[in-house]
Amino acid sequence: MALFSRASALVRSRQIASDADLGPLLESPPPDTAPEVLKWLRYMFEAGGWVLRESAIADLPADLRWLYESGAVTIEQLSTLHEQLGATSVADLAAEVRRQSIQHLPGFDPAVEAAIAAALPTLRASIPRIPLGRAAAIADPILARLGQVLGTSLATPVGSLRRGEDLVGDIEIVAPASDATAALDEVLQLPDIARTLHRSPRRLYLLIDR
């Protein structure tokens, strides 16, 4: 998320309107540009900016992703919320709204804080939810497979599934793994995976049973 913000700031400073116009910047970058930012921009130039944007959004904590999709904040403002306040959930955001701390961040004002406050009560309302039993049936094979991988014996569901709520939205599983790549590869061997939505070094988003 921070890398995406730094790359966006550099692009704006050069008044580049499209990822197709990145060529001159990549040929003659500012001398103090971090190598990882240039690598990110080169990927944007070669693959198309939408690829990076969708990848960055998919890798966000779920509540931050839904806040962005609500239209209350820009991607840069979302990065600031996460980096300066450590916010990752609706509860975190609601606490900062009560403290009126958001409006004082760089790039924010009372109107943006009010927009965030207005979005929070319905942030998860549009997320399809399934009965607890069905959610557990989907999660159990993943937990079992992770349990077979060395270093992931503590794989556990979190969120609404862990709390045993009657209806579950996203099924979230956390597994402390000594080799995250091997653990994710193992999960991908499971049947019934309809689609891999996103994969990063330590995160995997899957679509299973719709």
QUIWOSUL-V808694 format. One record per backbone hydrogen bond with DSSP energy under -0.5 kcal/mol. NH is the residue of the N-H (numbers start at 1). CO is the residue of the C=O. E is the energy in kcal/mol with one decimal. If there is no record, write none. Layout:
BEGIN
{{NH CO E} {NH CO E}}
END
This chain:
BEGIN
{{5 1 -1.8} {6 2 -2.4} {7 3 -2.5} {8 4 -2.3} {9 5 -2.4} {10 6 -2.0} {11 7 -2.2} {12 8 -2.5} {13 9 -2.2} {14 10 -1.2} {15 12 -1.5} {16 11 -2.2} {17 15 -0.6} {21 18 -1.8} {22 19 -1.2} {26 22 -2.3} {27 23 -2.0} {28 24 -2.1} {33 30 -2.0} {37 34 -0.7} {38 34 -1.9} {39 35 -2.4} {40 36 -1.9} {41 37 -2.5} {42 38 -2.6} {43 39 -2.0} {44 40 -2.1} {45 41 -2.6} {46 42 -2.4} {47 43 -3.2} {48 44 -2.1} {51 48 -1.4} {52 48 -0.8} {53 49 -2.2} {54 50 -2.6} {55 51 -2.1} {56 52 -2.8} {57 53 -2.4} {58 54 -2.4} {59 55 -1.3} {60 57 -1.5} {64 61 -0.6} {65 61 -2.3} {66 62 -2.4} {67 63 -2.0} {68 64 -2.4} {69 65 -2.3} {70 66 -1.2} {71 68 -1.5} {72 67 -1.0} {73 67 -0.5} {78 74 -2.2} {79 75 -1.8} {80 76 -2.0} {81 77 -2.5} {82 78 -2.1} {83 79 -2.8} {84 80 -2.7} {85 80 -0.6} {85 81 -1.3} {86 82 -0.9} {87 81 -1.3} {93 89 -2.3} {94 90 -2.9} {95 91 -2.1} {96 92 -1.9} {97 93 -2.2} {98 94 -2.2} {99 95 -1.7} {100 96 -0.6} {100 97 -1.0} {101 96 -2.0} {102 96 -0.6} {104 101 -0.9} {105 102 -1.9} {108 105 -1.9} {112 109 -0.5} {113 109 -2.1} {114 110 -2.3} {115 111 -1.9} {116 112 -2.3} {117 113 -2.4} {118 114 -2.3} {119 115 -1.5} {120 116 -1.7} {121 117 -0.7} {122 119 -0.8} {123 120 -1.5} {125 122 -1.1} {126 122 -0.5} {127 124 -1.4} {128 126 -0.5} {130 168 -2.6} {132 166 -1.9} {135 131 -2.3} {136 132 -2.6} {137 133 -2.0} {138 134 -1.7} {139 135 -2.2} {140 136 -2.5} {141 137 -0.6} {142 138 -0.6} {143 139 -2.5} {144 140 -2.6} {145 141 -2.3} {146 142 -2.6} {147 143 -2.0} {148 144 -0.7} {148 145 -1.0} {149 146 -1.4} {152 149 -2.0} {155 152 -1.6} {156 174 -2.5} {158 172 -2.5} {161 158 -0.9} {162 158 -0.6} {163 159 -1.9} {164 160 -0.5} {164 161 -0.8} {165 160 -2.2} {168 130 -3.0} {172 158 -0.6} {172 170 -0.7} {174 156 -2.6} {177 175 -0.7} {183 179 -1.9} {184 180 -2.7} {185 181 -2.4} {186 182 -2.1} {187 183 -1.8} {188 184 -1.9} {189 186 -1.3} {190 187 -1.9} {193 190 -0.6} {194 192 -0.8} {194 207 -2.2} {195 207 -1.4} {197 195 -0.7} {197 205 -2.2} {198 205 -1.4} {200 203 -2.3} {203 200 -0.6} {205 198 -2.8} {206 204 -0.5} {207 195 -2.7} {208 206 -0.6} {209 192 -0.7}}
END
